[in-house]
């Protein structure tokens, strides 16, 4: 299914398949009534667009003038359990990009975990207006010497990192200084889950994410 216009106010959620070199990818649109921006956001290597942060953003951001395009990479559409190499993920994202480039609207390139790395690596070449990096995997767990900071710092566009306070892939205090903004979700792990005994509940943790992203997107124009 291909929507005639992702920005059409009357349009409800709709999905379409986009051909890539690695097979079809899927875009699920959550349109804003009066869109100012588009957020094209993808999942990580260990899950899909059903992730709590992606679903929360898709539900909330349209109220703030941001049309959300949830992107399922070809390997997920094909039902595979293991993500391919980074170059294949990047190639899939490049092929998807023309389908999310709504005429006249700036597009934020976003992703969680591995998807955040893809967004950072490709932002400049694709002409993204900004990057949203959810749970950026700064390093493998327990391997801080294997830093991926260069990918984040090289995005070349305004970048917001939203990171769990207890993310084993990189806690907020481990991130280098740079042009990016960083919002911490206290006690959150890599999936932004918080312990039951934490001073904040899961709903509050998710609200931190949606409020921060909505405010940041509003600052972009």
VOPAGU-2260 file (C-alpha; in pm, 1 decimal, decimal comma):
REM VOPAGU-2260
SITE   aa  ch    i         X         Y         Z
SITE  UNK   A    0       0,0       0,0       0,0
SITE  UNK   A    1     143,6     335,4     -99,0
SITE  UNK   A    2     -13,8     645,8      52,8
SITE  UNK   A    3     -83,1     925,3    -191,6
SITE  UNK   A    4      66,2    1177,9      48,3
SITE  UNK   A    5     211,2    1099,8     392,3
SITE  UNK   A    6     133,4    1456,2     498,7
SITE  UNK   A    7    -239,0    1444,0     415,7
SITE  UNK   A    8    -427,3    1551,7     732,0
SITE  UNK   A    9    -716,5    1307,8     684,8
SITE  UNK   A   10    -494,4    1004,1     637,2
SITE  UNK   A   11    -479,7     747,7     917,7
SITE  UNK   A   12    -197,3     501,3     972,2
SITE  UNK   A   13     -83,8     340,9     647,3
SITE  UNK   A   14     198,4     111,4     541,1
SITE  UNK   A   15     394,1      64,1     222,8
SITE  UNK   A   16     674,4    -159,2     101,1
SITE  UNK   A   17     985,8      -8,7     -56,4
SITE  UNK   A   18    1223,9    -213,4    -268,2
SITE  UNK   A   19    1591,8    -215,2    -171,3
SITE  UNK   A   20    1895,4    -416,4    -277,5
SITE  UNK   A   21    1847,3    -628,7      34,2
SITE  UNK   A   22    1476,0    -687,9     -25,6
SITE  UNK   A   23    1160,9    -494,1      61,9
SITE  UNK   A   24    1154,0    -258,9     360,1
SITE  UNK   A   25     831,5    -146,9     526,5
SITE  UNK   A   26     728,4     207,2     616,3
SITE  UNK   A   27     440,0     261,9     857,1
SITE  UNK   A   28     317,7     620,9     854,9
SITE  UNK   A   29     174,0     805,2    1154,7
SITE  UNK   A   30      76,5    1139,4     999,2
SITE  UNK   A   31      51,2    1475,5    1173,3
SITE  UNK   A   32    -261,7    1681,8    1097,5
SITE  UNK   A   33     -48,9    1988,1    1014,6
SITE  UNK   A   34     304,1    1855,3     960,3
SITE  UNK   A   35     615,2    2070,3     998,7
SITE  UNK   A   36     867,8    1786,4    1002,5
SITE  UNK   A   37     903,4    1418,5     922,9
SITE  UNK   A   38    1079,2    1175,7    1156,5
SITE  UNK   A   39    1198,1     864,4     974,7
SITE  UNK   A   40    1304,2     627,1    1251,2
SITE  UNK   A   41    1420,0     266,5    1250,2
SITE  UNK   A   42    1473,4     -13,6    1499,7
SITE  UNK   A   43    1783,6    -181,8    1637,1
SITE  UNK   A   44    1951,2    -513,8    1572,7
SITE  UNK   A   45    1762,3    -693,2    1847,6
SITE  UNK   A   46    1404,3    -585,9    1785,9
SITE  UNK   A   47    1158,9    -408,1    1562,9
SITE  UNK   A   48     938,6    -101,3    1551,2
SITE  UNK   A   49     731,2    -238,9    1837,6
SITE  UNK   A   50     995,6    -102,4    2077,7
SITE  UNK   A   51     838,9     106,0    2355,9
SITE  UNK   A   52    1021,7     425,8    2263,7
SITE  UNK   A   53     939,9     405,0    1894,0
SITE  UNK   A   54     573,4     334,9    1957,7
SITE  UNK   A   55     549,4     615,3    2213,4
SITE  UNK   A   56     706,2     865,2    1975,3
SITE  UNK   A   57     479,4     754,1    1690,5
SITE  UNK   A   58     177,1     810,9    1914,1
SITE  UNK   A   59     284,9    1147,4    2057,9
SITE  UNK   A   60     481,1    1339,2    1794,5
SITE  UNK   A   61     200,5    1385,6    1538,4
SITE  UNK   A   62      31,5    1609,4    1798,3
SITE  UNK   A   63     337,8    1832,2    1775,5
SITE  UNK   A   64     340,7    1862,0    1397,6
SITE  UNK   A   65     578,6    1573,2    1329,6
SITE  UNK   A   66     476,2    1299,9    1088,1
SITE  UNK   A   67     642,7     975,8    1194,7
SITE  UNK   A   68     760,4     708,8     951,7
SITE  UNK   A   69     843,1     384,6    1132,8
SITE  UNK   A   70    1096,0     195,7     920,8
SITE  UNK   A   71    1141,2    -181,2     922,9
SITE  UNK   A   72    1467,3    -279,5     760,0
SITE  UNK   A   73    1453,7    -556,6     495,4
SITE  UNK   A   74    1596,6    -823,0     724,7
SITE  UNK   A   75    1312,0    -771,0     970,5
SITE  UNK   A   76    1049,0    -772,7     695,5
SITE  UNK   A   77    1196,6   -1101,2     575,4
SITE  UNK   A   78    1159,2   -1250,9     923,1
SITE  UNK   A   79    1530,2   -1290,7     988,5
SITE  UNK   A   80    1656,3   -1282,2    1346,8
SITE  UNK   A   81    2008,4   -1153,2    1285,7
SITE  UNK   A   82    2085,7    -808,9    1142,2
SITE  UNK   A   83    2323,7    -791,6     844,1
SITE  UNK   A   84    2652,6    -601,8     826,4
SITE  UNK   A   85    2651,3    -222,4     877,7
SITE  UNK   A   86    2711,8    -154,4     507,2
SITE  UNK   A   87    2395,6    -352,0     421,7
SITE  UNK   A   88    2194,4    -159,6     680,7
SITE  UNK   A   89    2323,7     166,9     536,0
SITE  UNK   A   90    2235,3      57,7     181,2
SITE  UNK   A   91    1881,3     -24,3     290,8
SITE  UNK   A   92    1843,9     314,5     458,9
SITE  UNK   A   93    1966,1     496,9     148,5
SITE  UNK   A   94    1709,6     312,8     -63,5
SITE  UNK   A   95    1429,8     395,8     180,2
SITE  UNK   A   96    1515,7     764,2     208,1
SITE  UNK   A   97    1346,9     892,6    -113,7
SITE  UNK   A   98    1018,6     743,3       6,8
SITE  UNK   A   99    1026,4     942,5     332,1
SITE  UNK   A  100    1142,8    1269,4     175,0
SITE  UNK   A  101     805,5    1444,8     178,7
SITE  UNK   A  102     829,9    1752,3     -49,7
SITE  UNK   A  103     865,7    2074,9     142,9
SITE  UNK   A  104     923,8    1914,2     484,5
SITE  UNK   A  105    1259,5    1873,0     663,7
SITE  UNK   A  106    1330,4    1509,2     749,9
SITE  UNK   A  107    1490,0    1393,4    1074,9
SITE  UNK   A  108    1686,6    1071,0    1037,3
SITE  UNK   A  109    1638,7     858,8    1345,7
SITE  UNK   A  110    1693,3     518,1    1492,1
SITE  UNK   A  111    1741,0     320,6    1807,0
SITE  UNK   A  112    2064,3     132,1    1883,4
SITE  UNK   A  113    2201,8      -1,2    1550,9
SITE  UNK   A  114    1945,7     216,3    1373,8
SITE  UNK   A  115    2093,9     521,7    1544,6
SITE  UNK   A  116    2436,2     430,8    1406,7
SITE  UNK   A  117    2289,1     405,5    1056,7
SITE  UNK   A  118    2122,4     746,0    1094,0
SITE  UNK   A  119    2449,3     905,6    1203,8
SITE  UNK   A  120    2659,8     744,4     930,4
SITE  UNK   A  121    2428,2     850,5     648,6
SITE  UNK   A  122    2280,1    1183,2     766,5
SITE  UNK   A  123    2509,2    1420,5     579,6
SITE  UNK   A  124    2498,8    1240,8     244,9
SITE  UNK   A  125    2119,8    1203,0     251,5
SITE  UNK   A  126    2054,6    1564,3     346,4
SITE  UNK   A  127    1887,1    1490,9     679,3
SITE  UNK   A  128    1782,6    1800,5     873,8
SITE  UNK   A  129    1885,3    1638,5    1203,1
SITE  UNK   A  130    1949,8    1303,2    1372,5
SITE  UNK   A  131    1762,3    1141,8    1660,1
SITE  UNK   A  132    1977,1     874,3    1827,2
SITE  UNK   A  133    1786,8     657,3    2074,0
SITE  UNK   A  134    2004,5     431,3    2291,3
SITE  UNK   A  135    2314,4     498,3    2082,6
SITE  UNK   A  136    2545,3     195,3    2128,7
SITE  UNK   A  137    2860,0     386,7    2217,3
SITE  UNK   A  138    3048,3      60,5    2269,0
SITE  UNK   A  139    2977,0    -311,4    2316,1
SITE  UNK   A  140    2888,5    -395,5    2677,9
SITE  UNK   A  141    3201,8    -411,4    2888,2
SITE  UNK   A  142    3422,9    -294,1    2600,5
SITE  UNK   A  143    3456,5      84,6    2632,3
SITE  UNK   A  144    3776,6      72,7    2427,7
SITE  UNK   A  145    3566,7     -25,5    2123,6
SITE  UNK   A  146    3417,3     323,1    2096,0
SITE  UNK   A  147    3180,3     423,5    1817,4
SITE  UNK   A  148    3191,4     789,6    1915,2
SITE  UNK   A  149    3331,0     885,4    1573,9
SITE  UNK   A  150    3001,5     784,8    1409,7
SITE  UNK   A  151    2802,7    1004,9    1645,4
SITE  UNK   A  152    3039,5    1299,8    1626,3
SITE  UNK   A  153    3054,9    1272,9    1248,5
SITE  UNK   A  154    2681,0    1304,9    1186,2
SITE  UNK   A  155    2729,2    1663,8    1069,4
SITE  UNK   A  156    2377,5    1780,9    1158,5
SITE  UNK   A  157    2196,6    1874,2    1483,1
SITE  UNK   A  158    2176,6    1554,9    1687,6
SITE  UNK   A  159    1978,1    1452,4    1994,1
SITE  UNK   A  160    2089,6    1147,5    2192,4
SITE  UNK   A  161    1841,0     993,3    2435,1
SITE  UNK   A  162    2022,6     748,4    2660,2
SITE  UNK   A  163    1928,5     529,1    2953,8
SITE  UNK   A  164    2116,9     602,6    3274,1
SITE  UNK   A  165    2206,9     233,0    3309,6
SITE  UNK   A  166    2260,8     148,0    2943,4
SITE  UNK   A  167    2542,9    -110,3    2926,0
SITE  UNK   A  168    2616,7       4,1    2570,0
SITE  UNK   A  169    2716,1     345,8    2704,5
SITE  UNK   A  170    2599,5     544,9    3004,4
SITE  UNK   A  171    2538,9     918,4    2957,9
SITE  UNK   A  172    2857,0    1015,5    3146,2
SITE  UNK   A  173    3066,3     810,4    2902,1
SITE  UNK   A  174    2967,6    1018,5    2600,1
SITE  UNK   A  175    3225,4    1262,5    2466,5
SITE  UNK   A  176    3150,7    1630,0    2437,1
SITE  UNK   A  177    3034,9    1734,9    2093,3
SITE  UNK   A  178    2773,8    1918,5    1894,6
SITE  UNK   A  179    2501,3    1676,2    2004,0
SITE  UNK   A  180    2251,6    1724,5    2284,3
SITE  UNK   A  181    2200,6    1442,2    2534,4
SITE  UNK   A  182    1895,7    1361,4    2744,7
SITE  UNK   A  183    1922,2    1097,7    3016,9
SITE  UNK   A  184    1640,9     861,9    3108,2
SITE  UNK   A  185    1726,5     788,1    3473,0
SITE  UNK   A  186    1769,4     419,8    3560,6
SITE  UNK   A  187    1682,3     317,4    3204,3
SITE  UNK   A  188    1854,4      24,2    3034,6
SITE  UNK   A  189    1919,8     -15,8    2661,0
SITE  UNK   A  190    1546,0     -55,6    2597,9
SITE  UNK   A  191    1460,5     227,3    2842,9
SITE  UNK   A  192    1315,2     -23,1    3089,3
SITE  UNK   A  193    1347,4      92,2    3450,0
SITE  UNK   A  194    1369,0    -137,7    3755,2
SITE  UNK   A  195    1047,4    -185,3    3953,5
SITE  UNK   A  196    1213,0     -31,8    4260,7
SITE  UNK   A  197    1337,2     276,7    4074,0
SITE  UNK   A  198    1213,9     616,4    4194,8
SITE  UNK   A  199    1043,0     667,5    3859,4
SITE  UNK   A  200     795,5     438,5    3690,5
SITE  UNK   A  201     798,8     309,6    3332,6
SITE  UNK   A  202     533,5     554,2    3218,6
SITE  UNK   A  203     734,8     846,5    3353,9
SITE  UNK   A  204    1048,3     717,6    3184,1
SITE  UNK   A  205     869,6     703,1    2849,3
SITE  UNK   A  206     731,3    1053,4    2904,8
SITE  UNK   A  207    1085,9    1183,1    2950,0
SITE  UNK   A  208    1163,9    1050,2    2602,3
SITE  UNK   A  209     856,2    1185,8    2427,5
SITE  UNK   A  210     871,9    1524,9    2600,8
SITE  UNK   A  211    1239,7    1568,9    2518,6
SITE  UNK   A  212    1203,5    1469,9    2155,2
SITE  UNK   A  213     892,2    1684,9    2106,6
SITE  UNK   A  214    1069,1    1989,5    2254,0
SITE  UNK   A  215    1383,1    1928,8    2047,4
SITE  UNK   A  216    1184,0    1878,3    1725,5
SITE  UNK   A  217    1000,3    2202,7    1799,4
SITE  UNK   A  218    1332,2    2384,6    1819,5
SITE  UNK   A  219    1424,7    2268,2    1469,1
SITE  UNK   A  220    1161,1    2482,6    1303,9
